[in-house]
Amino acid sequence: MPSLNWFRSPDLLQHCIKTEIDLLKSYRPDRVIGVFRFTTKVSTAVLRTAYDTLACGCMMPEMTEVLGFGSGGEKSAEQSLYLDNFFRFAARKISMVMASFGLEAVNDLRELLVGDRTLLWDFPEFMPLPKRLNRFYIGPLSWHQWSDGAPVSVPPASDGHPRALICLGTRRPDQAVVEKATRCLLACGFDVTIACGGHRQLMDRLSPTHRVQTCLFAPLDQLLPDASLIVCHGGQMTVFEALKHRVPVLVIPSQPEQAHNGFCVERIGCGRRLSDPVAFKGDPRAFVQAFNRQSDIEVMEKIVHPALNGDLTIGLAKAQHCLQHYDATRIIADLMENG
């Protein structure tokens, strides 16, 4: 979980960077791609190795919106103050280590997510940013290979009910959240498939019925073609996979970037957040508590709302059209081939 503890110890940061330097010396790569990683810009700078980054637009230094709130809203100032302090505090800590390698300090941690070339895995309609030299929107990446290798058999919807997916990522989800979301979806007339993110214990605790199916992982390419709705944590791979299939997205986040993805989903008219924005101060339970504080009726109203909103069809069609123009893997390969 991203927190101040990542950056509290300069000794730990220095150890991490030295270990990366040793690794790079052993492989001697021509280029390195850092995937949402802060220390590797330092280790590559020490070795003068070409460095590209792969990140999301909402984590660029010039992003002016408040994560999870957009341009305003209640508690946005409180969230802005916390995040600004976090980015500055972490920057000071890692700059102490950078100085020991003869490198200039950074003022904002997010500067370390900018490479010689910066590859954004979202698209401008979703997260608009000003144009920058050597920054490219490459569109989303997909992953369709799961460790258990077992395809998921989706049973026919009972009595013609539409199917909803609950897919809250691989971080252990709160069982009460899963149960509440399931209960509300059933009451709204959906059959439900729950992906347990690899957590066998959670899967064993849930009780499948003729209207509720559980699976260890979520092979979205198999599940989304038959889905009418997805409830997810707001991770970009999940969100964009849903948008490619024109499936509305409802978000229960566990960290600020995911909360902002929920805001972006609302902005482009493709779904909504299932709880009101809450200021994150390092504890993901804040998001869980915000969701659980709501009555089932309040959650159900948010679930039903997108299905009744005529603009949703337009928003999903536009998003799907935008995403058809991207092939992230091919774009990255072409950039690497051309140096």
MARNUBA-800944 format. One record per residue: residue in three letters; x, y, z of N, C-alpha, C in turn. Coordinates in steps of 0.2 Angstrom, whole numbers, always signed. Layout:
<rs>
R   r    nX    nY    nZ   caX   caY   caZ    cX    cY    cZ
R ala     X     Y     Z     X     Y     Z     X     Y     Z
...
</rs>
This chain:
<rs>
R   r    nX    nY    nZ   caX   caY   caZ    cX    cY    cZ
R met    +4    -6    +0    +0    +0    +0    +4    +6    +0
R pro    +4   +11    -5    +8   +17    -5    +6   +21    +2
R ser   +12   +22    +5   +11   +26   +11   +18   +29   +13
R leu   +18   +33   +18   +24   +37   +20   +30   +32   +22
R asn   +28   +26   +24   +33   +21   +26   +37   +19   +21
R trp   +35   +20   +14   +40   +18    +9   +46   +23    +9
R phe   +45   +28   +12   +50   +34   +11   +53   +36   +18
R arg   +51   +33   +23   +53   +35   +30   +60   +34   +31
R ser   +63   +29   +28   +70   +27   +30   +75   +29   +24
R pro   +79   +34   +24   +84   +35   +19   +89   +29   +18
R asp   +90   +25   +23   +95   +19   +23   +91   +14   +18
R leu   +85   +13   +19   +81    +8   +15   +81   +10    +8
R leu   +80   +16    +7   +79   +19    +0   +86   +18    -3
R gln   +91   +19    +0   +98   +19    -3  +100   +11    -4
R his   +98    +7    +0   +99    +0    -1   +95    -2    -7
R cys   +89    +0    -8   +85    -2   -14   +88    +1   -20
R ile   +90    +7   -20   +94   +10   -26  +100    +6   -28
R lys  +104    +5   -23  +110    +1   -24  +109    -6   -26
R thr  +104    -9   -24  +102   -16   -27  +100   -15   -34
R glu   +96   -10   -36   +94    -9   -43  +100    -8   -47
R ile  +105    -4   -44  +111    -3   -48  +115    -9   -49
R asp  +116   -13   -44  +119   -20   -45  +115   -24   -51
R leu  +109   -24   -50  +105   -28   -55  +106   -25   -62
R leu  +106   -19   -63  +107   -16   -70  +114   -17   -72
R lys  +119   -17   -68  +126   -18   -70  +126   -26   -72
R ser  +123   -30   -69  +123   -37   -71  +120   -38   -78
R tyr  +114   -35   -79  +111   -36   -86  +113   -31   -91
R arg  +116   -25   -89  +118   -20   -94  +113   -19  -100
R pro  +107   -17   -98  +102   -16  -103  +103    -9  -107
R asp  +101    -9  -113  +101    -3  -117   +96    +3  -114
R arg   +90    +0  -112   +85    +5  -109   +82    +1  -104
R val   +79    +5   -99   +75    +2   -94   +68    +5   -94
R ile   +63    +1   -93   +56    +4   -92   +54    +3   -85
R gly   +52    +9   -81   +50    +8   -75   +42    +9   -74
R val   +39    +4   -72   +32    +3   -71   +30    +6   -65
R phe   +28   +12   -64   +25   +16   -58   +30   +15   -53
R arg   +37   +16   -54   +42   +14   -49   +46   +21   -48
R phe   +47   +23   -42   +50   +29   -40   +58   +28   -40
R thr   +61   +23   -38   +68   +23   -36   +72   +22   -43
R thr   +69   +19   -48   +73   +17   -54   +75   +23   -58
R lys   +72   +28   -57   +74   +34   -61   +81   +36   -58
R val   +82   +35   -51   +88   +37   -48   +94   +32   -50
R ser   +92   +25   -50   +97   +20   -52  +100   +21   -59
R thr   +95   +22   -63   +97   +23   -71  +101   +29   -72
R ala   +99   +35   -68  +103   +41   -68  +110   +40   -66
R val  +111   +36   -61  +118   +35   -59  +122   +31   -64
R leu  +119   +27   -68  +123   +23   -73  +122   +26   -80
R arg  +118   +32   -80  +117   +35   -86  +114   +30   -92
R thr  +109   +26   -89  +106   +22   -94   +99   +25   -96
R ala   +97   +24  -102   +91   +27  -105   +85   +24  -101
R tyr   +81   +29   -99   +75   +27   -94   +69   +30   -97
R asp   +64   +25   -98   +57   +27   -99   +52   +25   -94
R thr   +47   +28   -93   +42   +27   -88   +35   +25   -90
R leu   +32   +21   -87   +25   +19   -88   +21   +20   -82
R ala   +16   +25   -83   +12   +27   -77    +5   +30   -80
R cys    +1   +32   -75    -5   +35   -76    -5   +42   -76
R gly    -9   +45   -80    -9   +53   -81   -11   +56   -74
R cys   -15   +53   -70   -16   +57   -64   -10   +58   -59
R met    -5   +54   -60    +1   +54   -56    +7   +58   -59
R met    +5   +62   -64   +10   +67   -67   +11   +73   -63
R pro   +17   +76   -62   +18   +82   -58   +13   +88   -59
R glu   +12   +89   -66    +8   +95   -67    +0   +94   -67
R met    -2   +88   -65    -9   +86   -64   -12   +91   -58
R thr   -17   +95   -60   -19  +100   -55   -25   +98   -52
R glu   -29   +93   -54   -35   +90   -50   -33   +87   -44
R val   -37   +87   -39   -36   +83   -33   -38   +76   -34
R leu   -34   +71   -32   -35   +64   -33   -42   +63   -29
R gly   -46   +60   -33   -53   +58   -30   -58   +63   -30
R phe   -56   +69   -31   -61   +75   -31   -62   +79   -37
R gly   -57   +79   -42   -57   +83   -48   -55   +90   -46
R ser   -59   +95   -48   -57  +102   -47   -60  +105   -41
R gly   -63  +101   -37   -66  +104   -31   -70   +99   -27
R gly   -75  +102   -23   -79   +97   -19   -77   +97   -12
R glu   -82   +95    -8   -81   +95    -1   -75   +91    +1
R lys   -71   +93    +6   -65   +90    +8   -59   +89    +3
R ser   -60   +92    -3   -55   +92    -8   -49   +96    -5
R ala   -50  +101    -2   -44  +105    +1   -40  +101    +6
R glu   -44   +97   +10   -41   +93   +15   -37   +87   +12
R gln   -39   +84    +6   -36   +79    +3   -30   +82    -1
R ser   -31   +88    -4   -25   +91    -7   -19   +92    -3
R leu   -21   +95    +3   -15   +96    +8   -12   +90   +10
R tyr   -15   +84   +11   -12   +78   +13    -7   +76    +8
R leu   -10   +75    +2    -6   +73    -4    +0   +77    -6
R asp    -1   +84    -6    +4   +88    -7   +10   +87    -2
R asn    +8   +86    +4   +13   +85   +10   +17   +78    +9
R phe   +13   +73    +6   +15   +67    +5   +21   +67    -1
R phe   +19   +70    -6   +23   +71   -12   +30   +75   -10
R arg   +29   +80    -6   +35   +84    -4   +39   +80    +1
R phe   +36   +77    +6   +40   +73   +11   +44   +68    +8
R ala   +40   +64    +4   +44   +58    +0   +49   +61    -4
R ala   +48   +66    -7   +54   +69   -12   +60   +71    -8
R arg   +59   +74    -2   +64   +76    +3   +68   +70    +5
R lys   +65   +65    +7   +68   +59    +9   +72   +56    +4
R ile   +69   +55    -2   +73   +52    -8   +79   +56   -10
R ser   +78   +63   -10   +83   +68   -12   +89   +67    -8
R met   +88   +66    -1   +94   +65    +3   +98   +59    +0
R val   +95   +54    -2   +99   +48    -5  +102   +50   -12
R met   +98   +54   -16  +100   +56   -22  +107   +60   -22
R ala  +107   +64   -17  +113   +69   -16  +119   +64   -15
R ser  +118   +59   -11  +124   +54   -10  +127   +51   -16
R phe  +123   +51   -22  +125   +49   -28  +127   +55   -33
R gly  +127   +61   -30  +128   +67   -34  +123   +69   -39
R leu  +117   +67   -37  +111   +69   -41  +107   +75   -38
R glu  +104   +79   -42  +100   +85   -40   +94   +82   -37
R ala   +91   +86   -32   +85   +85   -28   +79   +86   -32
R val   +74   +82   -30   +67   +84   -33   +63   +87   -28
R asn   +58   +91   -30   +53   +94   -26   +47   +90   -25
R asp   +45   +86   -29   +39   +82   -29   +40   +75   -31
R leu   +38   +70   -27   +40   +63   -29   +38   +61   -36
R arg   +32   +64   -38   +30   +62   -45   +35   +64   -51
R glu   +39   +68   -49   +45   +70   -54   +48   +63   -56
R leu   +49   +59   -52   +52   +52   -53   +48   +48   -57
R leu   +42   +49   -59   +38   +45   -64   +38   +48   -71
R val   +43   +53   -72   +44   +56   -78   +50   +53   -81
R gly   +50   +50   -87   +56   +47   -89   +59   +51   -96
R asp   +64   +48   -99   +66   +51  -105   +60   +51  -110
R arg   +56   +46  -110   +50   +46  -113   +45   +43  -108
R thr   +39   +47  -107   +34   +45  -102   +28   +42  -106
R leu   +26   +36  -104   +21   +32  -108   +15   +32  -103
R leu   +10   +35  -105    +4   +35  -101    -1   +30  -103
R trp    -3   +25   -98    -7   +20  -100   -15   +21  -100
R asp   -17   +28  -100   -24   +29  -101   -24   +33  -108
R phe   -30   +37  -108   -31   +41  -115   -33   +48  -113
R pro   -32   +53  -117   -33   +60  -115   -40   +61  -113
R glu   -45   +58  -116   -52   +59  -115   -53   +57  -107
R phe   -50   +52  -105   -51   +50   -98   -47   +54   -93
R met   -41   +56   -95   -37   +60   -90   -33   +65   -94
R pro   -36   +71   -96   -33   +76  -100   -27   +79   -97
R leu   -22   +80  -101   -16   +84   -98   -13   +88  -104
R pro   -10   +93  -102    -6   +97  -108    -1   +93  -111
R lys    +0   +94  -118    +5   +90  -122   +12   +92  -119
R arg   +16   +87  -119   +23   +88  -117   +27   +84  -122
R leu   +33   +86  -123   +38   +83  -127   +40   +76  -124
R asn   +40   +71  -128   +42   +64  -126   +37   +61  -121
R arg   +31   +63  -121   +26   +60  -117   +20   +58  -122
R phe   +18   +51  -121   +14   +48  -126    +8   +44  -122
R tyr    +2   +46  -125    -3   +41  -122    -3   +35  -127
R ile    -2   +29  -123    -2   +23  -127    -8   +19  -126
R gly   -13   +21  -122   -19   +17  -121   -17   +11  -116
R pro   -23    +8  -114   -22    +3  -108   -18    -4  -110
R leu   -15    -7  -105   -13   -13  -106   -18   -19  -103
R ser   -17   -25  -106   -22   -30  -104   -18   -36  -102
R trp   -21   -40   -97   -18   -46   -95   -23   -52   -95
R his   -22   -57   -99   -28   -62   -99   -25   -69   -97
R gln   -19   -69   -94   -16   -76   -92   -16   -76   -84
R trp   -20   -81   -82   -20   -81   -74   -17   -88   -72
R ser   -14   -87   -66   -10   -93   -63   -14   -99   -63
R asp   -20  -100   -61   -23  -106   -61   -25  -109   -68
R gly   -25  -104   -73   -26  -107   -80   -33  -110   -81
R ala   -37  -109   -76   -44  -112   -77   -49  -107   -80
R pro   -52  -109   -86   -57  -104   -88   -63  -104   -84
R val   -67   -99   -83   -73   -98   -79   -79  -100   -83
R ser   -83  -104   -81   -89  -106   -84   -95  -102   -81
R val   -97   -97   -85  -102   -93   -83  -109   -96   -84
R pro  -113   -97   -79  -120  -100   -80  -124   -95   -83
R pro  -129   -98   -87  -134   -93   -90  -138   -89   -84
R ala  -139   -83   -86  -143   -79   -81  -149   -82   -79
R ser  -151   -82   -72  -157   -85   -70  -163   -81   -72
R asp  -168   -83   -74  -174   -80   -76  -173   -73   -80
R gly  -168   -74   -84  -166   -68   -88  -163   -62   -85
R his  -161   -63   -79  -158   -57   -75  -151   -55   -79
R pro  -150   -49   -79  -143   -46   -81  -138   -48   -76
R arg  -132   -49   -78  -126   -51   -74  -122   -45   -72
R ala  -120   -45   -66  -115   -40   -63  -109   -44   -61
R leu  -103   -41   -62   -97   -43   -59   -95   -39   -53
R ile   -92   -42   -48   -88   -39   -43   -81   -41   -43
R cys   -77   -36   -44   -70   -38   -46   -66   -32   -42
R leu   -64   -34   -36   -60   -29   -32   -53   -29   -31
R gly   -50   -32   -36   -42   -32   -37   -39   -38   -33
R thr   -33   -38   -32   -29   -44   -29   -27   -42   -22
R arg   -28   -36   -20   -27   -34   -13   -33   -37    -9
R arg   -32   -40    -3   -37   -43    +0   -43   -39    +1
R pro   -49   -40    -2   -55   -36    -1   -58   -37    +6
R asp   -62   -32    +8   -66   -32   +14   -72   -37   +13
R gln   -73   -42   +17   -78   -47   +15   -85   -43   +16
R ala   -86   -38   +21   -92   -35   +22   -94   -31   +16
R val   -89   -28   +12   -90   -24    +6   -93   -28    +1
R val   -89   -34    +0   -91   -39    -5   -99   -41    -4
R glu  -100   -43    +2  -107   -45    +4  -112   -40    +3
R lys  -110   -34    +5  -115   -28    +4  -116   -27    -3
R ala  -111   -26    -7  -112   -25   -14  -116   -31   -18
R thr  -115   -37   -16  -118   -43   -18  -126   -42   -17
R arg  -127   -41   -10  -134   -40    -8  -138   -35   -12
R cys  -135   -29   -13  -138   -23   -16  -139   -25   -24
R leu  -134   -28   -27  -135   -30   -34  -140   -35   -35
R leu  -141   -40   -30  -146   -45   -31  -153   -41   -30
R ala  -153   -37   -26  -160   -33   -24  -162   -29   -30
R cys  -156   -27   -34  -158   -23   -40  -159   -27   -46
R gly  -159   -34   -45  -161   -38   -51  -156   -41   -55
R phe  -149   -41   -52  -144   -44   -56  -142   -50   -53
R asp  -140   -55   -57  -136   -61   -55  -129   -58   -54
R val  -125   -62   -50  -118   -59   -48  -113   -64   -49
R thr  -107   -62   -52  -101   -66   -52   -96   -62   -48
R ile   -93   -65   -43   -88   -62   -38   -81   -65   -40
R ala   -76   -61   -42   -69   -63   -42   -66   -61   -36
R cys   -62   -66   -33   -60   -66   -26   -52   -64   -26
R gly   -49   -62   -32   -43   -59   -32   -37   -64   -30
R gly   -38   -70   -31   -34   -75   -28   -34   -77   -21
R his   -39   -74   -18   -39   -76   -10   -44   -82    -9
R arg   -41   -87    -8   -45   -94    -8   -50   -93    -1
R gln   -47   -90    +4   -51   -90   +10   -57   -86    +9
R leu   -57   -80    +6   -63   -76    +4   -68   -80    +0
R met   -65   -84    -5   -69   -88    -9   -73   -93    -5
R asp   -70   -96    +0   -73  -101    +4   -78   -99    +8
R arg   -77   -92   +10   -82   -89   +15   -88   -87   +12
R leu   -88   -86    +5   -94   -83    +2   -99   -89    +0
R ser  -105   -88    +0  -110   -93    -1  -113   -93    -8
R pro  -110   -97   -13  -113   -97   -20  -121   -99   -19
R thr  -125   -96   -24  -132   -99   -24  -133   -99   -32
R his  -139  -100   -34  -141  -101   -41  -140   -94   -44
R arg  -140   -89   -40  -139   -82   -43  -132   -79   -42
R val  -128   -82   -38  -121   -79   -36  -116   -85   -37
R gln  -111   -83   -41  -106   -87   -43   -99   -84   -41
R thr   -95   -88   -38   -88   -86   -36   -83   -89   -40
R cys   -77   -85   -41   -71   -88   -45   -65   -85   -42
R leu   -59   -88   -42   -53   -86   -39   -51   -80   -42
R phe   -50   -80   -49   -48   -74   -52   -53   -72   -57
R ala   -52   -66   -60   -57   -63   -65   -54   -63   -72
R pro   -55   -68   -76   -53   -67   -83   -58   -63   -87
R leu   -56   -56   -87   -61   -52   -89   -63   -53   -96
R asp   -59   -55  -100   -60   -56  -107   -66   -62  -108
R gln   -66   -66  -103   -72   -71  -103   -78   -69  -100
R leu   -77   -65   -95   -83   -63   -91   -87   -56   -94
R leu   -83   -52   -96   -86   -45   -98   -91   -46  -104
R pro   -90   -50  -109   -95   -50  -115  -102   -52  -112
R asp  -103   -55  -107  -110   -57  -104  -112   -52   -98
R ala  -108   -47   -97  -109   -43   -91  -113   -37   -93
R ser  -117   -35   -88  -121   -28   -89  -118   -23   -85
R leu  -114   -25   -80  -111   -20   -75  -105   -23   -72
R ile  -100   -19   -70   -95   -21   -66   -94   -17   -60
R val   -93   -20   -54   -91   -16   -48   -84   -18   -46
R cys   -80   -12   -46   -73   -14   -46   -69    -9   -41
R his   -63   -10   -40   -59    -5   -36   -57    +1   -39
R gly   -58    +1   -46   -55    +7   -50   -48    +6   -52
R gly   -45    +0   -52   -39    -1   -56   -40    +0   -63
R gln   -35    +4   -66   -35    +6   -73   -36    +0   -78
R met   -33    -6   -77   -33   -11   -81   -40   -14   -81
R thr   -44   -14   -75   -50   -17   -75   -55   -12   -78
R val   -54    -5   -76   -59    +0   -79   -59    +0   -87
R phe   -53    +0   -90   -52    +0   -97   -54    -6  -100
R glu   -53   -12   -97   -56   -18  -100   -64   -18  -100
R ala   -67   -15   -95   -74   -14   -95   -76    -9  -101
R leu   -73    -4  -101   -75    +1  -106   -74    -2  -113
R lys   -69    -6  -115   -68    -9  -121   -74   -13  -123
R his   -78   -16  -118   -83   -20  -119   -90   -16  -118
R arg   -90   -10  -117   -96    -6  -116   -99    -8  -110
R val   -96    -9  -104   -99   -11   -98   -98    -6   -93
R pro  -104    -3   -90  -104    +2   -85   -99    +0   -79
R val   -96    +5   -76   -91    +4   -71   -94    +8   -65
R leu   -94    +4   -59   -95    +7   -53   -89    +5   -48
R val   -87   +11   -45   -80   +10   -42   -81   +11   -34
R ile   -78    +6   -31   -77    +6   -23   -69    +6   -22
R pro   -66   +12   -22   -58   +12   -22   -55   +10   -15
R ser   -49    +9   -16   -45    +8   -10   -39   +12    -9
R gln   -38   +17   -14   -32   +22   -14   -34   +27   -18
R pro   -30   +33   -17   -33   +39   -21   -33   +39   -28
R glu   -28   +35   -32   -28   +35   -39   -34   +31   -41
R gln   -36   +26   -38   -42   +23   -40   -48   +27   -39
R ala   -48   +31   -33   -54   +36   -32   -54   +41   -38
R his   -48   +43   -40   -49   +47   -46   -51   +44   -52
R asn   -49   +38   -53   -52   +34   -59   -60   +34   -59
R gly   -62   +33   -53   -70   +34   -52   -72   +40   -54
R phe   -69   +46   -52   -71   +52   -54   -70   +53   -62
R cys   -65   +50   -65   -64   +51   -72   -70   +47   -76
R val   -72   +41   -73   -77   +37   -76   -84   +41   -76
R glu   -85   +45   -71   -91   +49   -70   -90   +55   -75
R arg   -84   +57   -76   -83   +63   -81   -85   +61   -88
R ile   -83   +55   -90   -84   +53   -97   -91   +50   -98
R gly   -95   +49   -92  -101   +47   -93  -102   +39   -94
R cys   -97   +35   -90   -97   +28   -91   -98   +24   -84
R gly  -101   +28   -79  -102   +25   -73  -102   +30   -67
R arg  -101   +27   -61  -100   +32   -56   -97   +28   -50
R arg   -95   +32   -45   -93   +30   -38   -98   +27   -34
R leu   -97   +22   -30  -102   +19   -26  -102   +22   -19
R ser   -98   +27   -18   -98   +30   -11   -96   +37   -12
R asp   -98   +42    -8   -96   +49    -9   -88   +50    -8
R pro   -85   +55   -11   -78   +56   -10   -76   +56    -3
R val   -70   +54    -1   -68   +54    +6   -60   +56    +5
R ala   -58   +60   +10   -51   +61   +11   -47   +55   +13
R phe   -42   +53    +9   -37   +48   +11   -31   +51   +14
R lys   -30   +48   +20   -24   +50   +24   -19   +44   +26
R gly   -19   +39   +21   -14   +34   +22   -18   +27   +24
R asp   -24   +28   +26   -28   +22   +28   -33   +20   +23
R pro   -33   +14   +20   -38   +12   +15   -45   +11   +18
R arg   -45   +10   +24   -51    +8   +28   -56   +14   +27
R ala   -53   +20   +26   -57   +26   +25   -62   +25   +19
R phe   -60   +22   +14   -65   +21    +8   -70   +15   +10
R val   -67   +10   +13   -72    +5   +15   -77    +7   +20
R gln   -75   +12   +25   -80   +14   +29   -85   +19   +26
R ala   -83   +23   +21   -87   +27   +17   -93   +23   +13
R phe   -91   +17   +11   -95   +13    +7  -100   +10   +12
R asn   -98    +7   +18  -102    +4   +22  -106    +8   +27
R arg  -105   +15   +27  -109   +19   +31  -116   +20   +27
R gln  -116   +19   +21  -122   +20   +17  -127   +14   +18
R ser  -133   +16   +18  -138   +11   +19  -139    +7   +12
R asp  -142    +1   +12  -142    -3    +6  -146    +1    +1
R ile  -151    +5    +3  -156    +9    -1  -151   +14    -5
R glu  -147   +17    -1  -143   +22    -5  -138   +19   -10
R val  -135   +13    -8  -131   +10   -13  -135    +8   -19
R met  -141    +5   -18  -145    +3   -24  -147    +8   -28
R glu  -148   +14   -25  -150   +20   -30  -144   +22   -34
R lys  -138   +21   -32  -132   +22   -36  -131   +17   -41
R ile  -133   +11   -40  -132    +5   -44  -137    +6   -50
R val  -143    +8   -48  -149    +8   -53  -148   +14   -58
R his  -145   +20   -55  -145   +26   -58  -142   +25   -65
R pro  -136   +22   -66  -133   +22   -73  -137   +18   -78
R ala  -140   +13   -76  -145    +9   -80  -150   +13   -83
R leu  -152   +19   -79  -158   +23   -81  -156   +29   -85
R asn  -149   +30   -85  -146   +36   -88  -145   +35   -95
R gly  -149   +39  -100  -148   +38  -107  -141   +40  -109
R asp  -138   +45  -106  -131   +47  -108  -126   +42  -107
R leu  -127   +37  -103  -123   +31  -102  -121   +27  -108
R thr  -126   +26  -112  -125   +23  -119  -120   +27  -123
R ile  -121   +33  -123  -117   +38  -127  -110   +38  -125
R gly  -109   +38  -118  -103   +39  -115   -99   +32  -116
R leu  -102   +26  -115   -99   +20  -116   -97   +19  -124
R ala  -101   +21  -128   -99   +21  -135   -93   +25  -137
R lys   -93   +31  -134   -87   +36  -136   -81   +33  -133
R ala   -81   +30  -127   -75   +27  -124   -73   +21  -128
R gln   -77   +17  -130   -75   +11  -134   -72   +13  -140
R his   -75   +18  -143   -72   +21  -150   -65   +23  -149
R cys   -64   +27  -143   -57   +30  -142   -52   +24  -141
R leu   -54   +19  -137   -49   +14  -135   -48    +9  -141
R gln   -52    +9  -146   -50    +5  -152   -44    +8  -156
R his   -42   +14  -155   -36   +17  -158   -30   +15  -155
R tyr   -30   +12  -149   -24   +10  -146   -22    +3  -146
R asp   -15    +2  -146   -12    -5  -145    -6    -4  -141
R ala    -7    -4  -135    -1    -1  -130    +5    -6  -131
R thr    +4   -12  -132   +10   -17  -133   +14   -15  -139
R arg   +10   -14  -144   +13   -12  -151   +17    -5  -151
R ile   +14    -1  -147   +17    +6  -147   +23    +6  -143
R ile   +23    +2  -137   +29    +2  -133   +35    -2  -137
R ala   +33    -7  -141   +38   -11  -145   +41    -7  -150
R asp   +37    -3  -154   +39    +2  -159   +44    +7  -156
R leu   +42   +10  -150   +46   +15  -147   +53   +12  -145
R met   +53    +6  -143   +59    +3  -141   +63    +1  -147
R glu   +60    -1  -152   +64    -3  -158   +67    +3  -162
R asn   +64    +9  -161   +66   +15  -164   +71   +19  -160
R gly   +72   +16  -154   +77   +19  -149   +74   +25  -146
</rs>
